[in-house]
Amino acid sequence: MAILIKNGRVIDPASGMDRVADVLIDEGKIAGVGPDLAFSGAELFDASELIVAPGFIDMHVHLREPGFEHAETIESGSRAAAAGGFTSICAMPNTKPVNDSATVTSYIVERARRFAAVNVFPIGAITKGSAGEELAAIGAMHSAGAVAVSDDGRPVMNSRVMRRAMEFARSYDLPVIDHCEDLNLSAGGDMHEGLLSVRWGLRGIPAASEDVIVARDLVLAELTGARFHVAHISTRNSVAMVEFARRQRLAVTCEATPHHFSLADEEMRPYDGNYKMKPPLRANCDRSAVVDGIVAGTVSAIATDHAPHPGDEKMQEFERCPFGIIGLETALGLALEELVHPGRITLARMIELFTTGPESVMRLGRGTLKLGAPADVTIFSTGLEWTYDVNQSSSRSRNSPFHGRTFRGGPMATVVNGEFVWRRV
């Protein structure tokens, strides 16, 4: 059925559009954008006082399937994405088995085709088993549908292997995404190394553990000419290095997570596993640097690093519980609260961080409302007050530090390939 979205403020950074208009969707494609559109038999959606944007893209999500379905599945994770306003998500390879072969990639593609509420694009592993020693079947995974390579969560410590990975990925024009962490510096750490880690008696993860690997990877990116992307950037020195590399016109990009631009270590609740993530929440100066990087254009995308874990794992002692939080349903609210409402960035810039920014890295053929484009649309409010109840989440997991937080602005409806997949009740 055709859909006609009426009277919304249409913001499409890809075409430079920002005006009140109608959006017509027919046969899964954008069929028209303009004033006073009409289409016989179309389903009408009144978007008055709402923002109509290209479908949001999250380039960094952990769906856990196959292998960890007790924490998340492709179906449940994609429904959480739809509830957060995302129409496309990229699934990291740290599944069981690791997505290091065309077999696993094809399995994810097929499961997504059958059960996902949104578009799911798999990311293949850089190395076999993400062990960091032997390159995975990058070419075969690419043919099966992988849109990037990463050993996310397990950094490639061997510089020679990383160089070969970049060279190989370049031949397929795939971005190399690295979780930048020197495991020798961060070994045993549970939170950011600083005053609070000492006060709470927890082992620290120094900012330098990220900086060292970012510096190495930037050198290798220059050497190989590969497209290199820094995942979940969190330190002021890393932001400065990426900014310098981009000024040198290297093919380097980075992403920021909502929790890293919203929270600092001093806002953690002591020993609460819902505040344990990697990279850890950093000092206020680092958080400010990430925000400054977003404002300056150094950061290309906002990505959630949605990392579900069941309650029995997160409720262990802080030192024993796993790293990671869920974030698909709170990302838009946090971006509005922390970046747009205070006037740090414009609404158009925020939408760019969720659309053309990640699209420029992943090249999915999404993130625009141009005529003939896939009809992925995110409709959201900038003024709606709502409170996040993690117990109502579509995710199978509940590990969020934002439970009970009230937001001003959030998603209202999500359209994927011309169909409503979620609407706010």
C-alpha positions as CSV (number, residue, x, y, z in Angstrom):
1,M,0.0,0.0,0.0
2,A,1.2,3.5,-0.8
3,I,1.8,5.8,2.2
4,L,1.5,9.6,2.1
5,I,3.2,11.4,5.0
6,K,1.6,14.9,5.2
7,N,2.7,18.3,6.6
8,G,6.0,17.3,8.2
9,R,9.2,19.3,8.3
10,V,11.3,17.3,5.8
11,I,15.0,17.4,6.5
12,D,17.2,15.4,4.1
13,P,20.9,16.3,4.4
14,A,21.7,14.3,1.2
15,S,19.7,16.7,-0.9
16,G,19.9,19.8,1.3
17,M,16.2,19.9,1.8
18,D,14.7,21.5,4.9
19,R,11.1,22.6,4.5
20,V,7.5,21.6,5.3
21,A,6.4,19.1,2.6
22,D,4.7,15.8,2.0
23,V,6.4,12.5,1.3
24,L,4.8,10.0,-1.0
25,I,5.9,6.3,-0.8
26,D,4.8,3.8,-3.4
27,E,6.0,0.3,-4.1
28,G,8.7,0.6,-1.4
29,K,10.3,3.6,-3.0
30,I,10.2,7.4,-2.4
31,A,7.8,8.5,-5.1
32,G,7.5,12.2,-4.4
33,V,8.5,15.0,-2.0
34,G,6.8,18.3,-2.2
35,P,3.8,20.4,-1.1
36,D,0.1,19.3,-1.4
37,L,0.8,15.8,-2.8
38,A,-2.1,13.4,-3.3
39,F,-2.4,9.7,-4.1
40,S,-5.6,7.8,-4.4
41,G,-5.8,5.0,-1.8
42,A,-2.7,5.9,0.0
43,E,-2.5,5.4,3.8
44,L,-2.3,8.9,5.3
45,F,0.1,9.8,8.2
46,D,-0.2,13.3,9.6
47,A,3.3,14.5,10.5
48,S,2.3,18.1,11.5
49,E,4.8,19.5,14.0
50,L,7.0,16.4,13.4
51,I,10.3,15.9,11.6
52,V,10.4,13.6,8.6
53,A,13.9,12.3,7.9
54,P,15.7,9.6,5.9
55,G,15.8,6.3,7.8
56,F,18.4,6.4,10.5
57,I,21.4,4.0,10.2
58,D,23.2,2.5,13.1
59,M,26.5,1.2,11.9
60,H,27.5,-0.5,15.2
61,V,25.1,-3.0,16.7
62,H,25.5,-6.4,18.5
63,L,22.6,-8.7,17.7
64,R,24.2,-11.8,19.4
65,E,22.7,-14.3,16.9
66,P,23.9,-16.9,16.3
67,G,25.1,-18.3,19.6
68,F,23.9,-15.9,22.3
69,E,20.2,-15.8,21.6
70,H,19.5,-15.6,25.4
71,A,20.8,-12.0,25.2
72,E,19.4,-10.9,21.8
73,T,18.2,-12.2,18.5
74,I,18.1,-10.7,15.1
75,E,14.3,-10.3,15.5
76,S,14.3,-8.7,19.0
77,G,17.3,-6.5,18.2
78,S,15.7,-5.2,15.0
79,R,12.5,-4.4,16.8
80,A,14.4,-2.4,19.3
81,A,16.1,-0.6,16.4
82,A,12.7,0.2,14.9
83,A,11.5,1.5,18.2
84,G,14.5,3.8,18.3
85,G,13.9,5.2,14.8
86,F,16.5,3.1,13.0
87,T,15.7,1.6,9.7
88,S,19.1,0.0,9.0
89,I,21.6,-1.6,11.4
90,C,25.0,-3.2,10.9
91,A,25.7,-6.3,12.9
92,M,29.1,-6.9,14.5
93,P,30.7,-10.3,14.0
94,N,31.3,-11.4,17.7
95,T,28.7,-14.1,17.5
96,K,29.2,-17.9,18.2
97,P,30.5,-19.0,15.8
98,V,32.2,-15.7,14.9
99,N,31.1,-14.3,11.6
100,D,34.4,-15.1,9.9
101,S,33.1,-17.1,6.9
102,A,30.6,-16.8,4.1
103,T,28.5,-19.5,5.8
104,V,27.9,-17.4,8.9
105,T,27.4,-14.3,6.9
106,S,24.8,-16.0,4.7
107,Y,23.0,-17.3,7.8
108,I,22.7,-13.8,9.2
109,V,21.5,-12.4,5.9
110,E,18.8,-15.2,5.6
111,R,17.7,-14.9,9.2
112,A,17.4,-11.1,8.8
113,R,15.4,-11.6,5.6
114,R,12.9,-13.8,7.4
115,F,12.6,-12.2,10.8
116,A,14.1,-8.7,11.0
117,A,11.9,-5.6,11.3
118,V,14.6,-3.4,9.7
119,N,17.4,-3.8,7.2
120,V,20.3,-5.8,8.7
121,F,23.8,-5.6,7.1
122,P,26.4,-8.0,8.5
123,I,30.0,-7.0,9.3
124,G,32.5,-9.8,8.9
125,A,35.5,-10.5,11.1
126,I,38.9,-9.3,10.2
127,T,40.6,-12.5,11.5
128,K,39.6,-16.1,12.0
129,G,37.7,-16.5,15.2
130,S,38.6,-12.8,15.9
131,A,41.7,-14.2,17.4
132,G,43.9,-11.6,15.7
133,E,46.4,-13.9,14.0
134,E,45.1,-15.2,10.6
135,L,42.9,-13.2,8.1
136,A,39.3,-14.4,7.8
137,A,37.8,-15.1,4.4
138,I,37.2,-11.4,3.6
139,G,36.4,-11.8,-0.1
140,A,33.9,-14.7,0.5
141,M,32.2,-12.8,3.3
142,H,31.9,-9.7,1.0
143,S,30.3,-11.8,-1.7
144,A,27.8,-13.2,0.9
145,G,26.8,-9.7,2.0
146,A,29.3,-8.3,4.5
147,V,29.6,-4.5,4.2
148,A,32.7,-4.0,6.4
149,V,35.3,-6.0,8.5
150,S,36.0,-5.7,12.2
151,D,37.1,-7.8,15.1
152,D,35.1,-5.4,17.4
153,G,35.6,-6.1,21.0
154,R,38.8,-7.9,20.3
155,P,41.3,-5.5,18.8
156,V,43.8,-6.7,16.2
157,M,47.0,-6.4,18.2
158,N,49.3,-7.8,15.5
159,S,50.3,-4.8,13.4
160,R,51.4,-6.9,10.5
161,V,48.0,-8.7,10.4
162,M,46.2,-5.3,10.5
163,R,48.3,-4.1,7.6
164,R,47.4,-7.1,5.5
165,A,43.7,-6.7,6.5
166,M,43.7,-3.1,5.3
167,E,45.4,-4.0,2.1
168,F,42.9,-6.9,1.5
169,A,39.9,-4.8,2.5
170,R,41.0,-2.0,0.2
171,S,40.8,-4.4,-2.8
172,Y,37.1,-4.9,-2.0
173,D,36.6,-1.2,-1.1
174,L,35.5,-2.3,2.4
175,P,36.0,-0.2,5.5
176,V,38.1,-1.6,8.3
177,I,36.6,-0.9,11.7
178,D,38.8,-1.3,14.7
179,H,38.0,-1.4,18.4
180,C,41.1,0.6,19.3
181,E,42.5,-0.8,22.6
182,D,46.1,-1.8,23.6
183,L,45.3,-4.9,25.6
184,N,48.6,-4.8,27.3
185,L,47.8,-1.3,28.7
186,S,44.2,-2.1,29.6
187,A,44.7,-5.6,30.9
188,G,42.4,-6.3,33.8
189,G,40.8,-2.9,33.8
190,D,37.1,-2.4,34.6
191,M,36.6,1.4,34.3
192,H,38.5,4.6,33.2
193,E,41.8,5.0,35.0
194,G,41.4,8.1,37.2
195,L,40.5,9.4,40.5
196,L,37.3,7.4,40.8
197,S,38.9,4.1,39.9
198,V,41.4,4.6,42.7
199,R,38.7,5.7,45.1
200,W,36.5,2.7,44.3
201,G,39.4,0.3,44.3
202,L,38.8,-0.8,40.7
203,R,41.5,-1.5,38.1
204,G,41.7,1.3,35.5
205,I,41.7,1.4,31.7
206,P,43.9,4.3,30.7
207,A,43.0,6.6,27.9
208,A,46.4,5.9,26.4
209,S,45.3,2.3,25.7
210,E,42.9,3.7,23.0
211,D,45.3,6.4,21.8
212,V,48.2,4.0,21.1
213,I,46.1,1.8,18.7
214,V,44.4,4.8,17.0
215,A,47.9,6.2,16.3
216,R,49.1,2.9,14.9
217,D,46.0,2.3,12.8
218,L,46.2,5.8,11.3
219,V,49.8,5.2,10.3
220,L,48.8,1.9,8.7
221,A,45.8,3.6,6.9
222,E,48.2,6.1,5.4
223,L,50.6,3.3,4.4
224,T,47.9,1.1,2.7
225,G,45.4,3.7,1.5
226,A,42.6,1.8,3.2
227,R,39.3,3.2,4.4
228,F,39.7,3.1,8.2
229,H,37.1,3.8,10.8
230,V,37.6,4.2,14.6
231,A,34.8,2.6,16.5
232,H,33.3,4.3,19.6
233,I,35.9,7.0,20.0
234,S,36.2,8.1,23.6
235,T,39.4,10.1,24.3
236,R,40.5,13.7,23.6
237,N,43.8,12.6,22.0
238,S,42.1,10.1,19.7
239,V,39.7,12.8,18.5
240,A,42.6,15.1,17.9
241,M,44.5,12.5,15.9
242,V,41.5,11.7,13.7
243,E,41.0,15.4,13.1
244,F,44.6,15.7,12.0
245,A,44.3,12.6,9.7
246,R,41.2,14.0,8.1
247,R,43.0,17.3,7.4
248,Q,45.7,15.3,5.7
249,R,42.9,13.9,3.5
250,L,43.3,10.3,4.7
251,A,40.2,8.0,4.3
252,V,39.7,8.0,8.0
253,T,36.4,8.3,9.9
254,C,35.1,7.8,13.4
255,E,31.9,7.3,15.3
256,A,30.7,8.5,18.8
257,T,28.2,6.7,21.0
258,P,25.4,8.5,22.9
259,H,26.8,7.3,26.2
260,H,30.2,8.7,25.5
261,F,28.9,12.1,24.6
262,S,26.3,12.1,27.4
263,L,28.1,10.7,30.4
264,A,31.5,10.9,32.2
265,D,33.0,8.6,34.8
266,E,32.0,10.9,37.6
267,E,28.3,10.3,36.8
268,M,28.6,6.5,37.3
269,R,26.7,4.9,40.1
270,P,29.3,3.0,42.2
271,Y,29.7,-0.6,41.2
272,D,26.6,-0.5,39.0
273,G,27.2,-2.9,36.0
274,N,24.9,-0.8,33.8
275,Y,27.6,1.8,33.7
276,K,30.3,-0.7,32.6
277,M,31.2,-0.5,29.0
278,K,34.3,-0.6,26.8
279,P,35.7,1.9,26.1
280,P,34.7,3.0,29.6
281,L,33.1,6.3,30.4
282,R,36.0,8.7,30.4
283,A,36.8,11.9,32.2
284,N,34.8,15.1,31.5
285,C,37.5,16.5,29.4
286,D,37.3,13.5,27.1
287,R,33.5,13.6,26.9
288,S,33.8,17.3,26.0
289,A,36.3,16.5,23.3
290,V,33.9,14.0,21.8
291,V,31.2,16.6,21.7
292,D,33.6,19.1,20.2
293,G,34.5,16.5,17.5
294,I,30.8,16.1,16.7
295,V,30.4,19.9,16.4
296,A,33.5,20.3,14.3
297,G,32.6,17.5,11.9
298,T,35.5,15.2,12.9
299,V,32.9,12.6,14.0
300,S,31.1,11.2,11.0
301,A,28.4,9.2,12.7
302,I,26.5,8.5,15.9
303,A,26.4,4.7,16.6
304,T,24.9,3.0,19.6
305,D,27.3,0.0,20.1
306,H,24.1,-1.7,21.3
307,A,25.5,-4.5,23.4
308,P,22.8,-6.6,25.2
309,H,23.6,-8.8,28.2
310,P,21.0,-10.7,30.3
311,G,20.4,-9.5,33.9
312,D,22.1,-12.4,35.6
313,E,25.3,-11.5,33.9
314,K,25.1,-7.8,34.6
315,M,24.1,-8.3,38.2
316,Q,27.4,-9.9,39.1
317,E,30.2,-8.0,41.0
318,F,31.4,-5.1,38.9
319,E,34.8,-6.8,38.2
320,R,33.0,-9.9,36.9
321,C,30.1,-8.5,34.9
322,P,30.6,-8.1,31.1
323,F,31.1,-4.8,29.3
324,G,28.3,-3.2,27.3
325,I,24.9,-1.5,27.4
326,I,21.9,-1.4,25.1
327,G,21.2,1.8,23.3
328,L,19.0,1.6,20.3
329,E,15.9,3.1,21.9
330,T,17.6,6.0,23.7
331,A,20.0,7.2,21.0
332,L,17.7,9.8,19.4
333,G,16.5,11.1,22.7
334,L,20.1,11.5,24.0
335,A,21.2,13.2,20.8
336,L,18.4,15.7,21.0
337,E,18.9,16.3,24.8
338,E,22.7,16.6,24.7
339,L,23.5,18.1,21.3
340,V,20.5,19.8,19.7
341,H,18.4,21.3,22.6
342,P,21.6,23.0,24.1
343,G,22.4,24.5,20.7
344,R,25.6,22.6,20.1
345,I,24.5,21.4,16.7
346,T,21.6,22.0,14.4
347,L,18.8,19.5,13.8
348,A,20.1,19.0,10.3
349,R,23.6,18.1,11.6
350,M,22.1,15.6,14.0
351,I,20.2,13.9,11.2
352,E,23.3,13.9,9.1
353,L,25.1,12.0,11.9
354,F,22.3,9.3,11.7
355,T,22.0,9.2,7.9
356,T,24.6,10.5,5.4
357,G,27.4,10.2,7.9
358,P,27.2,6.4,8.4
359,E,26.1,6.0,4.8
360,S,29.4,7.6,3.7
361,V,31.3,5.0,5.6
362,M,29.2,1.9,5.0
363,R,27.8,2.7,1.5
364,L,24.6,0.8,1.9
365,G,22.6,2.8,-0.6
366,R,20.4,4.2,2.1
367,G,20.0,7.5,4.1
368,T,18.2,9.7,1.6
369,L,14.7,10.8,0.6
370,K,15.7,11.3,-3.1
371,L,13.2,10.1,-5.7
372,G,13.5,6.4,-6.3
373,A,15.5,5.7,-3.1
374,P,14.4,2.9,-0.8
375,A,11.5,4.1,1.3
376,D,13.2,4.1,4.7
377,V,11.8,7.0,6.8
378,T,12.2,8.1,10.4
379,I,9.5,10.4,11.8
380,F,10.3,12.0,15.2
381,S,9.3,14.7,17.5
382,T,11.6,17.3,19.1
383,G,9.2,18.2,21.9
384,L,7.5,15.0,23.0
385,E,8.2,14.3,26.7
386,W,8.6,10.6,27.5
387,T,10.3,8.5,30.1
388,Y,12.4,5.5,29.1
389,D,11.3,2.3,30.9
390,V,13.9,-0.4,30.1
391,N,11.4,-3.0,31.2
392,Q,9.3,-2.2,28.2
393,S,12.2,-2.5,25.8
394,S,11.9,-4.6,22.7
395,S,15.3,-5.9,23.4
396,R,15.8,-9.2,25.3
397,S,18.2,-7.5,27.6
398,R,17.8,-4.6,30.1
399,N,21.3,-3.3,30.7
400,S,20.9,0.4,30.4
401,P,22.1,3.3,32.6
402,F,19.2,5.5,31.2
403,H,16.3,3.6,32.8
404,G,13.9,6.2,34.2
405,R,15.3,9.1,32.3
406,T,12.9,11.6,30.8
407,F,13.6,12.9,27.4
408,R,12.3,15.8,25.3
409,G,11.9,14.5,21.8
410,G,12.0,11.0,20.4
411,P,10.8,8.7,17.6
412,M,7.2,8.6,16.5
413,A,7.1,6.2,13.6
414,T,9.5,4.1,11.5
415,V,9.0,3.1,7.9
416,V,11.2,0.4,6.3
417,N,11.0,-0.4,2.6
418,G,7.6,1.3,2.4
419,E,6.0,-0.3,5.4
420,F,5.4,1.0,8.9
421,V,7.3,-1.3,11.2
422,W,6.8,0.7,14.4
423,R,4.6,3.6,15.7
424,R,4.4,5.2,19.0
425,V,1.2,4.2,20.7
